[in-house]
Amino acid sequence: MINASKATTSAQRYSDAPNRFITVGKIRFAYRELGPRGGVPLVLLNHWGAVLDNFDPRIVDALAAAHHVIAVDYRGIGLSSGSAPVTIDEMARDAMDMIGKLGFGTVDLMGFSLGGFVAQDIALKAPVWYAS
């Protein structure tokens, strides 16, 4: 489990960030993280069918200059196991389960395209996780 209060630094560039994995139930989710640890992490949610390599490294690097950034693959997409979800509700619940398993009580969310819908659904389902 990751301790959000521990102030350490991970990879400095998205292209150097290793793929990490966390198992929630029977699903192994892939993610990458970088930037300074501590405070509220920023979780990036991508468009449908996108994998970790589809996040623009220039944008992620700029965000990670001041934030602990966690980019994720959806279930059944990229390096994550299982079957891809077909609803925003399923994607949001998966993301919430993953965030919880990583040990975070509060996160900021940033979604691109479909990821924006997923972020909104998470904010409705668990508003205490959505930091302003």
RALIN-V949684 format. One line per field, one symbol per residue. ss: DSSP state (~ for helix, > for strand, _ for the rest). psi: psi as a letter, one per 30 degrees, with the letter a starting at -180 (. if undefined). burial: # if it has 24 or more other C-alpha atoms within 12 Angstrom, else .. Layout:
BEGIN
ss: ???
psi: ???
burial: ???
END
This chain:
BEGIN
ss: ________>____~~~___>>>>>__>>>>>>>>_>____>>>>>______~~~__~~~~~~~~____>>>>_______________~~~~~~~~~~~~~~~____>>>>>__~~~~~~~~~~~~_~~~>__
psi: kkjffjjlkakfkeffklklkkkjbgkjkklkkllkllakljkkkllkfkleffkjeeeeeeefffkjkjklklkgkbgklakklfleeeeeeeeeeeeeefgkfklkkjkkcefeeeeeeeeeeifffjk.
burial: ...#.....#####..#.#.##.#..############.################....##.##..##############....#..#..#########..#.#########.##.#######..#..##..
END
